[in-house]
Amino acid sequence: MNQLPLSFYLRDDVVQIARDLLGKRVCTHIDGITTGGLIIETESYRGAEDRASHAYGNRRTARTEVMFQTGGVAYVYICYGIHHLLNVVTNRKDIPHAVLIRALLPTHGAQEMIKRRKGKKPLANGPGTLTEALGITKEWNGRCLNSSSIWIEESDILISEDQIISSKRIGVEYAGEDALLPWRFCLSSCISNQNETE
């Protein structure tokens, strides 16, 4: 296990971090079982200046407060009252940048992931399905991403720039011009139309 150092998350450029997370592995360890997968899709949110961000205008609420913590913690919130979504908080304290993890390619604990998903497939093709497969709920909000229960680690996958496709983010039409920013990143070999339906 080669966990990413906290310095990885403390960089200023959240867009670059979203690209750099592609090919990394996110894992959880629950009741003695490890599940995880390669990150194949991300979206970046640039805090106070980004109309698509929950923290736009430095908006601090009970939900967004974790985004203002020092980078390297999880921001987990509920979307549409149903799906838990996993975000990676980045940058220094009081700069609310975050990266949404949108899709995974399962590599560890597939049988447990299938059980958590009640047999539904694909296992982790969207931001809501991947948290269900990994066992992540709102109680994980604020957890350190270098902990024994959740972490992001290096993999042996090497990603080249020509494998990365960028596009506008999903479901942020309300953000005006910011909705058009090409801050969603996918690995070209893993693109699936199912990602659009989550």
C-alpha positions as CSV (number, residue, x, y, z in Angstrom):
1,M,0.0,0.0,0.0
2,N,1.5,3.3,-1.2
3,Q,-0.8,6.0,0.0
4,L,-0.6,9.4,-1.5
5,P,1.2,11.9,0.7
6,L,-0.8,14.8,2.1
7,S,1.4,17.1,0.0
8,F,-0.4,15.7,-3.1
9,Y,-3.7,17.3,-1.9
10,L,-2.2,20.6,-0.7
11,R,-1.3,21.9,-4.2
12,D,-3.0,25.1,-5.5
13,D,-4.2,23.7,-8.8
14,V,-7.4,21.7,-8.2
15,V,-7.8,21.1,-12.0
16,Q,-4.4,19.5,-12.2
17,I,-5.1,17.4,-9.1
18,A,-8.3,16.1,-10.7
19,R,-6.3,15.0,-13.7
20,D,-3.6,13.5,-11.5
21,L,-6.1,11.4,-9.6
22,L,-6.9,9.4,-12.7
23,G,-5.4,6.0,-12.4
24,K,-4.9,6.2,-8.7
25,R,-6.7,3.7,-6.5
26,V,-9.3,4.6,-3.8
27,C,-9.9,2.0,-1.1
28,T,-12.0,1.4,2.0
29,H,-11.5,-1.1,4.8
30,I,-14.7,-2.1,6.6
31,D,-15.2,-5.1,9.0
32,G,-11.9,-6.6,7.8
33,I,-12.7,-6.4,4.1
34,T,-10.9,-4.1,1.7
35,T,-12.7,-2.9,-1.4
36,G,-11.3,-0.5,-4.0
37,G,-10.9,0.5,-7.6
38,L,-9.0,2.7,-10.0
39,I,-10.3,6.2,-10.4
40,I,-11.3,6.7,-14.1
41,E,-13.4,9.9,-13.9
42,T,-13.2,13.1,-11.9
43,E,-14.5,16.6,-11.8
44,S,-12.8,19.6,-10.2
45,Y,-14.5,22.4,-8.3
46,R,-12.6,25.6,-7.6
47,G,-14.2,26.9,-4.4
48,A,-15.1,30.5,-4.0
49,E,-14.7,31.6,-7.6
50,D,-16.6,28.6,-9.2
51,R,-20.3,29.0,-9.5
52,A,-20.7,25.2,-9.7
53,S,-19.1,24.8,-6.3
54,H,-21.0,24.4,-3.0
55,A,-18.6,26.9,-1.6
56,Y,-19.0,29.5,-4.3
57,G,-18.6,33.0,-2.8
58,N,-16.9,31.4,0.3
59,R,-20.3,30.1,1.4
60,R,-19.8,28.4,4.7
61,T,-22.6,26.1,6.0
62,A,-22.9,23.0,8.1
63,R,-22.5,21.0,4.8
64,T,-19.7,22.9,3.2
65,E,-17.5,23.5,6.4
66,V,-15.4,20.4,5.7
67,M,-14.4,22.0,2.3
68,F,-12.6,24.7,4.2
69,Q,-10.4,22.2,6.1
70,T,-6.8,21.5,5.1
71,G,-6.7,19.3,2.0
72,G,-6.6,15.5,2.3
73,V,-10.0,14.8,3.8
74,A,-13.2,13.4,2.3
75,Y,-16.2,15.6,1.6
76,V,-19.2,13.3,1.5
77,Y,-22.7,14.7,0.9
78,I,-26.1,13.4,-0.2
79,C,-27.3,14.2,-3.7
80,Y,-31.1,14.2,-4.5
81,G,-31.7,12.8,-1.1
82,I,-30.4,9.4,-2.3
83,H,-26.8,9.2,-3.4
84,H,-23.7,9.7,-1.3
85,L,-21.0,11.5,-3.3
86,L,-17.3,11.3,-2.5
87,N,-15.2,14.4,-2.9
88,V,-11.5,14.9,-2.2
89,V,-10.8,18.2,-0.4
90,T,-7.7,19.9,-1.7
91,N,-5.5,23.0,-1.1
92,R,-4.7,24.8,2.2
93,K,-7.1,25.5,5.0
94,D,-9.8,28.0,4.2
95,I,-9.5,27.5,0.4
96,P,-12.5,25.3,-0.4
97,H,-11.3,23.3,-3.5
98,A,-12.5,19.8,-4.1
99,V,-12.5,17.0,-6.6
100,L,-15.6,14.8,-7.2
101,I,-14.7,11.1,-7.8
102,R,-17.2,10.2,-10.5
103,A,-16.3,6.6,-11.5
104,L,-14.1,3.6,-10.6
105,L,-12.8,0.5,-12.2
106,P,-13.1,-2.1,-9.4
107,T,-9.9,-3.9,-8.6
108,H,-10.3,-5.2,-5.0
109,G,-13.2,-6.9,-3.2
110,A,-15.5,-7.2,-6.1
111,Q,-17.7,-9.8,-4.4
112,E,-18.3,-7.5,-1.4
113,M,-19.0,-4.6,-3.8
114,I,-21.6,-6.8,-5.6
115,K,-23.2,-7.6,-2.2
116,R,-23.4,-3.9,-1.3
117,R,-24.9,-3.1,-4.6
118,K,-27.4,-6.0,-4.2
119,G,-26.2,-7.5,-7.4
120,K,-26.7,-4.4,-9.5
121,K,-24.2,-3.7,-12.2
122,P,-22.1,-1.9,-13.3
123,L,-20.6,-1.7,-9.8
124,A,-19.1,1.8,-9.8
125,N,-19.9,3.6,-13.0
126,G,-21.1,6.8,-11.3
127,P,-20.5,8.9,-8.2
128,G,-23.5,7.4,-6.4
129,T,-22.9,3.7,-7.3
130,L,-19.2,3.9,-6.4
131,T,-19.9,5.1,-2.8
132,E,-22.4,2.3,-2.4
133,A,-19.9,-0.2,-3.6
134,L,-17.2,1.1,-1.3
135,G,-19.5,1.3,1.7
136,I,-19.2,5.1,2.0
137,T,-22.0,7.0,3.7
138,K,-22.3,10.6,5.1
139,E,-20.7,9.4,8.3
140,W,-17.4,9.3,6.4
141,N,-17.5,13.1,5.8
142,G,-14.3,14.7,7.1
143,R,-12.3,11.5,7.3
144,C,-8.6,11.7,6.5
145,L,-7.8,10.1,3.2
146,N,-4.6,8.6,4.8
147,S,-6.6,6.7,7.4
148,S,-7.0,2.9,8.0
149,S,-10.6,3.1,6.8
150,I,-10.2,5.1,3.6
151,W,-7.2,6.0,1.5
152,I,-6.0,6.8,-2.0
153,E,-2.9,5.1,-3.2
154,E,-0.6,4.9,-6.2
155,S,-1.2,2.1,-8.7
156,D,1.0,0.6,-11.4
157,I,-1.1,2.3,-14.1
158,L,0.8,4.9,-16.0
159,I,-1.5,7.6,-17.5
160,S,-0.4,9.7,-20.5
161,E,-2.0,13.0,-21.5
162,D,-3.4,11.5,-24.7
163,Q,-5.5,9.1,-22.6
164,I,-7.3,11.9,-20.8
165,I,-10.5,13.4,-22.3
166,S,-11.8,16.6,-20.8
167,S,-15.4,17.9,-21.0
168,K,-17.9,20.1,-19.2
169,R,-19.1,18.9,-15.8
170,I,-22.4,17.1,-15.4
171,G,-25.5,18.5,-13.7
172,V,-24.2,22.1,-13.1
173,E,-26.2,24.0,-15.8
174,Y,-27.2,26.5,-13.1
175,A,-23.6,27.7,-13.0
176,G,-23.8,29.8,-16.1
177,E,-20.5,30.2,-17.9
178,D,-18.8,28.1,-15.3
179,A,-20.9,25.1,-16.4
180,L,-19.0,25.1,-19.7
181,L,-15.5,24.8,-18.1
182,P,-13.8,21.6,-19.3
183,W,-13.1,20.4,-15.8
184,R,-14.5,16.8,-16.1
185,F,-11.8,14.3,-16.8
186,C,-12.1,10.7,-18.0
187,L,-9.8,8.0,-19.2
188,S,-10.5,7.5,-22.9
189,S,-10.3,3.7,-22.6
190,C,-13.0,3.7,-19.9
191,I,-15.6,6.0,-21.2
192,S,-19.1,4.7,-21.0
193,N,-22.5,6.2,-21.8
194,Q,-23.6,4.9,-18.4
195,N,-21.6,7.6,-16.7
196,E,-24.1,10.2,-18.1
197,T,-27.1,8.5,-16.5
198,E,-25.9,8.5,-12.8
